[in-house]
Amino acid sequence: MIPLLLDVDTGIDDAFALLYALGRPEAKLLGVSTVVGNVSLAAATRNTRAVLALAGRADLPVWPGA
């Protein structure tokens, strides 16, 4: 099992990356940090939590960056 922490600015590309990571049996997503990028920090954090919830993994921690 490969432990992962992902750092994302969840727009469409990072939403797919999150879903891909969650679907890999050899990967264990431990949590996600969010940053400003394609969208604002607030939007990236909201989008990340929404993607995780849709994937049934709302239990994973999401840490907004600085």
Beta strands, then each sheet from edge to edge (+ up, - down):
strand 1: 2-8
strand 2: 27-34
strand 3: 62-64
sheet 1: 1+ 2+ 3+
end
